[in-house]
Every structure is written in structure tokens, then in C-alpha cells.
């Protein structure tokens, strides 16, 4: 698979994806927007992200999964619920061939927005 061209907008990024990948990622991006309505959609490090005062969540599509970064911290119950989707660093991987756990992803978006709102600027 050749590397994806660097995108400057979320729409450009989505246009580089296979239709099935784009559809799933669009649903994740819409869910984050609804979960944290005061945030804005941006491109950061070449992938879709959301920011308030600073970027708090990144969402990317890969061949077989949707990745969500960075890891959730400071919420033991949520971290435990995310265990089936987390790698060793805590980054999340949601397989494209299975239904997305949308309520869980909404909790992640809210938790990360809160987590990064607390960080000193």
C-alpha cells in the first residue's frame, strides 16, 4: 500500500480512503463532533483531529481498522472498558469488519476533551 498523500483538510483526507473506510470514519468524526460540540475539526499530523484550546483526539483510517489517539488516562473504568481495543500504549484500534462501539467512542471523546482541558498551556 502506497503512503497516503498529506491532506490539508478533513475532506481531502476522506477522499483518499476507500468508500467503506470513509463511511466508517465519517461516522466517528460526526460522533466526536456531537459528543464535544464546542470543538473544531482540523488536520494535525496529516490526519483528522479535534481541538478546543488544543488538539485532544486524533482519528485515522487504516486498511483494517480505525485508530483513535492518544490514550485515555485518569478514568479507570473507561480504560478497563477499552481494554479489548487498546494496544500496549493505550491507543485504540476499532476493526472495520465489526460494528463500532459508538457509545464507548463517545465516552472516549468526552474523556479526552476533559483530560486535555486540564493540561497546563
Secondary structure as GFF3:
##gff-version 3
##sequence-region A 1 121
A	DSSP	alpha_helix	10	15	.	.	.	ID=ss1
A	DSSP	alpha_helix	19	35	.	.	.	ID=ss2
A	DSSP	beta_strand	40	44	.	.	.	ID=ss3
A	DSSP	beta_strand	47	51	.	.	.	ID=ss4
A	DSSP	beta_strand	55	61	.	.	.	ID=ss5
A	DSSP	beta_strand	65	69	.	.	.	ID=ss6
A	DSSP	alpha_helix	76	82	.	.	.	ID=ss7
A	DSSP	three_ten_helix	83	85	.	.	.	ID=ss8
A	DSSP	beta_strand	92	95	.	.	.	ID=ss9
A	DSSP	alpha_helix	102	117	.	.	.	ID=ss10
###
